[in-house]
Amino acid sequence: MLSPEELRHYQRHVSLPEIGTNGQERLKAGSVLVVGAGGLGCPALQYLTAAGVGRIGICDFDRVEVSNLQRQVLFGYSQLDRPKAEAAIDGLSDLNPHVALQSHIERFTPENAERLLSGYELVLDCSDNFPTRYLVNDACVKFGKPLCFGSIFKFEGQATVFNYKGGPTYRCLFPKSPNPKDVPNCAEIGVVGVLPGIIGGLQALEAIKILSGVGEVLSGKLLLFDALTLRSNLVNFTLNPANQSVGDLKEIDFSCEVPQSSDDDEIQQVFPHELCTRLGCEASPILLDVREPWEMEICRIEGAVALPLSHLRQPPPVNLPPELSSDETVVIYCKAGVRSMMACEILRQSYGIKKVENLVGGIDLWSEEVDPDMPRY
């Protein structure tokens, strides 16, 4: 039963003939686990809470960072460095005190999947990586939970519902995970801030439809949305019965570790203070910046040659800057030292430039130890 206060809160829902008091009571009796409290999870959580879903779980182990605030609208500066699952509850509790909220400050893993899913009847996958997507899908199939899915990339978004009443699963649409080398690094791409709100809202809408029993669920249909043209398309996909059987839960191998060099000698690592000293010498090394152009506009080390890793990773031969040669020592840097290691390997293996060194900690550590006035991002 809905209390008088709840009836006032949900008046605009109850006045819809398709929902009414019966549908609202079904929402109140419903429970949803949201995996990921980021760009997609924030708007989804807000609308699920406002709609009156009785019990909502938030699974996320990450903490709030400044760069999240452009799109993760549940958070503000006062919540920086707090666990997202915990910080989200503050705003959601004020939005609707009639909803029970539970934080799960942990990664979704094969070990805790059954425990997490057992308390909820429906799951929203608001994660941002392929291993979690495959794992959440497999767990939902194994334990019989419908899965409202969303994903975003730059100006494009996708949404659908998997495993609804025995319908198609994530693996029916994407049987194989992509090669990690083909997936752009998070720092190489961006996303327009409004897009997660649109797609996350669609995920919440599908969950509300399922729980209240109204409308046609987006099962077996993938919604594709282009924010630049405001065009959307529906792509039909079908069930592969083989994907309805799941054994032991496992995380797919999607290691983003830097590949080991085929050479016997390891790549030389150089620390910021050491590099600063060497740059003042007569035989100073060539400095190569492999970040994206937008990153270079924010800050860069003076005198560095620009060659984004996204360009260097294209099939060889890539036209290299004339400053690079097999005779000169090249010190490569990025934001934190990961992309630069990849660039070191590519230059060694594909272009025969052996005298490469990696700046430890990238421009982040450089700004801390050498140039504290440098803008950070």
C-alpha positions in Angstrom: 0.0 0.0 0.0 1.1 3.5 -0.7 1.0 6.0 2.1 -0.7 9.4 1.7 2.7 11.0 1.4 3.8 8.6 -1.2 0.6 9.1 -3.2 1.4 12.9 -3.3 5.1 12.1 -4.3 4.1 9.8 -7.1 0.9 11.7 -8.2 2.2 12.2 -11.8 2.8 8.4 -12.1 -0.4 7.4 -10.5 -2.4 9.7 -12.8 -1.1 7.7 -15.8 -3.7 5.0 -16.6 -0.9 2.6 -17.7 0.7 2.8 -14.3 -1.9 3.8 -11.7 -1.7 2.8 -8.1 -1.1 -0.8 -9.0 1.9 0.0 -11.1 3.3 2.3 -8.5 2.9 -0.4 -5.9 4.8 -2.8 -8.1 7.6 -0.2 -8.3 7.6 0.1 -4.6 7.9 -3.7 -4.2 10.7 -3.8 -6.8 14.5 -3.9 -6.3 17.3 -3.0 -8.7 21.1 -3.3 -8.5 23.0 -0.6 -10.4 26.5 -1.7 -11.3 28.5 1.4 -11.8 27.8 4.9 -10.3 29.5 6.9 -13.1 28.2 8.7 -16.1 25.4 6.2 -16.8 24.7 5.2 -13.3 24.2 8.7 -11.9 21.1 9.6 -14.0 19.8 6.1 -13.9 19.9 6.2 -10.1 18.3 9.6 -9.9 15.3 8.5 -12.0 14.9 5.1 -10.4 14.9 6.8 -7.0 12.5 9.5 -8.0 10.2 6.9 -9.6 9.9 5.1 -6.3 11.7 1.8 -6.9 11.5 0.3 -3.4 15.1 -0.9 -2.9 18.1 0.2 -4.9 21.7 -1.2 -4.6 24.7 0.7 -5.9 27.8 -1.3 -6.7 30.9 0.8 -7.3 34.4 0.7 -5.8 35.7 4.0 -7.4 36.0 7.4 -5.8 34.8 10.8 -7.0 37.3 12.8 -9.0 37.2 16.3 -10.5 37.1 14.9 -14.1 33.9 13.0 -13.2 31.8 16.1 -12.5 31.4 17.1 -16.2 28.9 14.2 -16.6 28.3 12.5 -13.2 25.7 14.8 -12.0 25.0 13.2 -8.6 28.4 14.5 -7.3 29.9 17.9 -6.5 33.2 19.3 -5.2 32.3 18.6 -1.6 32.3 14.9 -2.4 35.7 14.6 -4.0 37.6 11.5 -3.1 34.6 9.9 -1.4 33.4 6.4 -2.6 30.9 7.0 -5.3 28.5 4.4 -4.0 28.5 6.2 -0.6 28.4 9.7 -2.0 25.5 8.9 -4.3 23.2 8.0 -1.4 23.5 11.5 0.0 21.7 13.1 -2.9 19.4 10.2 -3.5 18.1 10.1 0.1 17.1 13.7 -0.2 15.4 13.1 -3.5 13.1 10.4 -2.2 13.1 9.3 1.5 10.7 6.5 0.7 13.3 4.4 -1.1 15.8 2.0 0.6 19.3 2.6 -0.6 22.3 0.2 -0.2 25.9 0.9 -1.1 28.2 -1.9 -2.2 31.7 -0.4 -2.2 33.3 -3.2 -4.1 34.1 -4.4 -7.6 31.6 -6.8 -9.3 33.6 -10.0 -9.4 33.0 -13.7 -10.0 33.3 -14.3 -6.3 30.7 -11.8 -5.1 28.3 -11.9 -8.1 25.8 -14.3 -6.6 25.8 -12.5 -3.3 25.2 -9.1 -4.9 22.5 -10.3 -7.3 20.6 -12.4 -4.8 19.1 -9.4 -3.2 17.7 -7.8 -6.3 15.3 -8.8 -9.1 16.7 -6.5 -11.9 20.1 -5.3 -12.8 21.4 -2.1 -14.6 24.8 -2.4 -16.2 26.2 1.1 -16.1 29.8 0.0 -16.2 32.4 1.3 -18.6 34.6 -1.7 -19.4 34.3 -4.9 -21.3 35.3 -7.4 -18.6 32.6 -6.1 -16.3 30.0 -6.1 -19.0 30.6 -9.7 -19.9 30.7 -10.8 -16.3 27.5 -8.9 -15.3 25.8 -10.5 -18.3 26.9 -14.0 -17.5 25.9 -13.6 -13.9 22.5 -12.3 -14.8 22.0 -15.3 -17.2 23.2 -17.7 -14.5 21.0 -16.3 -11.8 18.0 -15.4 -13.9 18.1 -11.6 -13.7 16.9 -9.2 -16.5 19.7 -6.8 -17.5 19.1 -3.2 -18.7 22.3 -2.3 -20.6 23.7 1.0 -21.8 27.0 2.2 -23.2 28.4 5.5 -24.6 31.3 6.5 -26.8 32.0 10.1 -27.7 28.7 11.3 -29.2 27.1 7.8 -29.6 25.0 5.7 -27.2 23.5 2.3 -27.1 20.7 0.8 -24.9 18.9 -2.5 -24.8 17.6 -5.1 -22.4 19.2 -8.5 -22.1 18.0 -11.8 -20.6 14.4 -10.6 -20.4 12.1 -13.6 -20.1 14.7 -15.9 -21.7 15.5 -13.4 -24.4 18.9 -12.6 -26.1 21.9 -11.9 -24.0 24.9 -9.6 -24.3 26.9 -12.5 -25.8 24.2 -12.9 -28.5 25.0 -9.4 -29.6 28.7 -9.4 -28.9 29.9 -13.0 -29.0 33.6 -12.1 -28.6 35.3 -9.3 -26.7 37.4 -6.9 -28.7 41.1 -6.9 -28.8 42.4 -4.7 -26.0 44.7 -3.1 -28.5 41.7 -1.9 -30.5 40.0 -0.3 -27.6 41.0 3.4 -27.1 42.5 4.4 -23.8 40.1 6.5 -21.7 42.5 9.4 -22.0 42.4 9.2 -25.8 38.6 9.7 -26.0 35.9 11.9 -24.5 32.2 12.0 -24.2 29.7 14.9 -24.4 28.4 15.3 -20.9 24.7 15.2 -21.7 24.9 11.8 -23.5 25.2 9.6 -20.4 22.1 11.4 -19.0 20.2 10.4 -22.1 21.3 6.7 -22.2 21.2 6.3 -18.4 17.7 7.7 -18.4 16.7 5.1 -21.1 18.1 2.4 -18.9 16.0 3.6 -16.0 13.0 3.8 -18.2 13.3 0.2 -19.3 13.7 -0.8 -15.6 10.6 1.1 -14.7 8.6 -0.5 -17.6 9.7 -4.0 -16.5 8.9 -3.5 -12.8 5.6 -1.8 -13.4 4.5 -4.1 -16.2 3.9 -1.4 -18.8 4.9 -0.9 -22.4 7.1 -2.9 -24.7 10.5 -3.9 -23.3 13.5 -3.2 -25.5 14.5 -6.9 -25.7 16.1 -8.2 -28.9 16.4 -4.6 -30.1 19.5 -2.4 -29.8 18.8 1.3 -29.7 21.6 3.3 -31.4 21.6 7.1 -30.7 23.7 9.7 -32.4 23.9 12.9 -30.4 25.3 15.0 -33.2 22.4 14.3 -35.6 19.7 13.4 -33.0 19.0 10.3 -35.1 18.2 6.9 -33.6 17.9 3.5 -35.0 16.8 0.1 -33.8 18.8 -3.0 -34.7 17.2 -6.4 -34.2 19.2 -9.3 -32.8 18.2 -12.8 -31.9 18.9 -15.4 -29.2 21.7 -17.9 -29.5 20.5 -20.7 -27.3 24.1 -21.6 -26.5 24.4 -18.4 -24.5 21.7 -19.4 -22.1 24.0 -21.9 -20.4 26.6 -20.4 -18.1 29.1 -22.5 -16.1 31.5 -21.0 -13.6 31.7 -17.3 -13.7 35.0 -15.9 -15.0 36.4 -12.5 -16.0 37.5 -12.3 -19.6 41.2 -11.6 -20.1 41.3 -8.0 -21.1 44.7 -7.0 -19.8 45.8 -3.5 -20.6 49.3 -4.2 -19.5 52.1 -3.0 -21.8 53.4 -5.8 -24.0 56.8 -7.0 -23.1 59.6 -6.2 -25.5 61.0 -8.9 -27.7 64.4 -7.5 -27.1 66.6 -8.8 -24.3 67.1 -5.3 -22.8 64.3 -3.6 -21.0 63.1 -0.1 -21.7 65.1 2.5 -19.8 63.0 4.4 -17.2 63.8 8.0 -16.4 62.4 10.1 -13.5 61.4 13.7 -13.8 64.2 15.3 -11.9 66.8 13.3 -13.9 65.2 14.3 -17.1 65.1 18.0 -16.1 68.9 17.8 -15.5 69.6 16.1 -18.8 67.5 18.6 -20.8 69.9 21.4 -19.7 72.9 19.5 -21.1 74.4 19.8 -24.5 73.6 16.2 -25.4 70.0 16.5 -24.3 67.5 13.8 -25.5 64.6 14.4 -27.9 61.4 14.7 -26.0 58.3 13.0 -27.5 54.8 13.7 -26.3 52.3 10.9 -27.2 49.2 12.4 -25.7 46.2 13.6 -27.6 46.1 17.2 -29.1 43.5 18.3 -26.6 45.8 17.2 -23.7 48.7 19.1 -25.2 46.6 22.3 -25.3 46.3 22.1 -21.5 50.0 21.6 -20.8 53.2 20.3 -22.3 56.9 20.2 -21.6 58.6 22.9 -23.6 60.4 21.6 -26.7 58.6 18.3 -26.9 57.8 16.8 -30.3 54.1 15.8 -30.8 53.1 12.4 -32.0 49.8 11.1 -30.4 49.8 7.4 -29.6 46.5 7.0 -31.5 48.3 8.0 -34.6 51.4 5.9 -33.9 49.2 2.8 -33.4 47.9 3.0 -36.9 49.3 0.3 -39.3 52.9 1.1 -40.3 54.5 2.9 -41.9 53.4 6.0 -40.1 55.2 9.2 -41.0 57.3 10.0 -38.0 58.5 13.5 -37.1 61.8 14.3 -38.7 63.4 14.8 -35.2 63.2 11.1 -34.5 66.1 9.0 -35.7 67.8 5.8 -34.7 70.8 7.7 -33.5 69.3 10.0 -30.9 67.9 9.2 -27.5 64.2 9.8 -27.3 62.4 10.2 -24.0 58.7 9.6 -24.4 56.0 10.9 -22.0 52.2 10.8 -21.7 49.9 11.7 -18.8 50.9 8.9 -16.4 53.5 6.7 -18.1 51.3 4.0 -19.6 50.8 5.2 -23.2 54.4 6.2 -23.4 55.5 2.7 -22.6 53.3 1.4 -25.5 54.9 4.1 -27.7 58.4 2.9 -26.7 57.6 -0.6 -27.8 56.1 0.5 -31.1 59.1 2.6 -32.0 61.5 -0.2 -31.1 59.7 -3.0 -32.8 58.2 -1.3 -35.8 60.6 1.5 -36.6 64.0 0.3 -35.3 64.4 3.3 -32.9 66.1 1.5 -30.0 67.3 4.5 -27.9 63.9 5.1 -26.3 63.3 5.9 -22.6 60.0 6.2 -20.7 59.3 9.1 -18.4 58.1 7.6 -15.1 54.7 9.0 -14.0 54.3 11.0 -17.1 53.5 14.7 -17.1 51.5 14.2 -13.9 54.7 13.4 -11.9 56.6 16.0 -13.8 54.2 18.7 -12.7 54.5 17.5 -9.1 58.3 17.3 -8.9 59.6 19.8 -11.5 56.9 22.3 -12.5 54.2 22.7 -9.8 52.7 25.7 -11.7 51.9 23.5 -14.7 48.1 23.1 -15.2 46.7 19.6 -14.2 43.9 17.7 -15.7 
